[in-house]
Amino acid sequence: MDTVITAGRVLPRPSAPVEDGAVLVRDGVIVAAGPRADVVAQAGPDAVRHDFPTGTALAGLFNVHVHLAFDASREMLAHFSESDDLLEGARSRLTSMLRSGVTTVRDLGDRGHLGAAVRRSFAGEVAPRLLVSGPPITVPGGHCHFFGGEVSSDDEIRALIDANAAAGADVIKVMASGGQITEGGADMWESQFDARQLSLVVAHAATHGLPVAAHAHGADAIEAAVEAGVSTVEHCSFLTGPRSSDRRDAVAAKMAADGISACSTSSRNWRVIVEKLGDEVAQAMYGRLPWLEEHGVRLLSGTDAGLPGSVFDDPVGALELYEWLGFPRRRILEIATEDSAAGLGLGSVTGRLEAGLTADVLVVEGDPLASLSALRNPLLVLAQGREA
Ligand SMILES: [Zn+2]
C-alpha cells in the first residue's frame, strides 16, 4: 500500500528545499521525495493521500542522548531509586518523544537493561527507533554508579561489555569523567579511566561490532577518549576545573579527522542558564559548540532528557540554543536529522527523505527554515512508515 504525503515544502535535506513537494512511502520505505508531480506519478492508484498545503515535510528528528529511566523532575534520582518498575514511565516518555516529532532515540544509561525492555515492549506498536547502551561503565562509587555498571578491573570491563551486548546494546557507554548528578566520586573535570582502559573499552566493544559513547566533561578525559577512538563524545565540555576550561584545538581537529562526533546534551534548560549567569558567561560556556563547528566536528542533537527540567517532548526548545549561538536554521535542522543519523552510523538508514531510506517523516505547520518554532506544530509523524 502506498502513502503519498504532499506538502507546501519538502526538505529531502535541509540544504535542498523543494516547494510544492511530495513524499511517496511504500512498505515503510521512501520510494521518492521531491517535486509533487514527479512523486505523485509514481504512486499506485489506491494510494492513501495526506495533503498539507501549508506544511513542511522533513526527516524525523533525533535525540541521541536520553535517559528513559529518569522522569525529568527535580526528584528524578529519588524516584528512580525508589521505583522497582520503571517500564511504564519509560514507555510513556518514549511515546511523548514520538508525538513531538522525534523518530530516533538513543538511551545512554539505564538500570537492568530497561531500554532493551522498552524496545521489546513496543514490538508491533508504533514507536521511535530506540538505540540503547544499558548500564554505563563506571568506577566503584563513580558517576552514575546507581545504574549498576561499576567495574574495578580489565576483566570486569570486558564482562560488562559482554553482558550489555548480550542484552541487546547498540552502543557501549563509558563514563570517562565525573559528572554532575552523582554525589561523591570524581568531579566533572576529573578522569575516571585512563587512556589504556578507554582503549580496552573501544577494542572490546569492537569485538561485538559496537561503537563507544564516552561521557566526558573533562578536557583530559575527552582527549583520552578521542585517542582511544570512541565514536561520540557526550557533553564535550573541556573542563579543567569548576570554572575553567581548555578547548584543545588539536583534539577537535582529531575528532573532525577521525569522524568522532560531539553531543552537547543541551536541553531547553539553556534559557535558565542564560538568565542565571548572564549572556556573557553563557556564551562562553556554550561557545564550545560554534568552536567545534568551526573545527568541522560533527554535532549531534541530544538533550540528556530525564535530568531535572530536561523534558522529553520539547526538542525545539533545545535546538533554539543553536539559533541563539548564531547557527543558521539550515544547519540546525541538519544537526537534528542527517548529521545525527551519520554520527550514529545510521546515515544509510534514516535522517533524510531519500529513496531507499526508512520512512521516518515529520510534517509540521509552517516552515522551520523560516522559524524553528514551526517544529512545535507536528501535523503528521511517520516512524518507520507507520503513523504515530
Ligand atoms: Zn546522560
Boltz pocket constraint, residues with backbone or C-beta under 6 A from the ligand:
constraints:
  - pocket:
      binder: B
      contacts: [[A, 65], [A, 66], [A, 67], [A, 108], [A, 109], [A, 304]]
      max_distance: 6.0
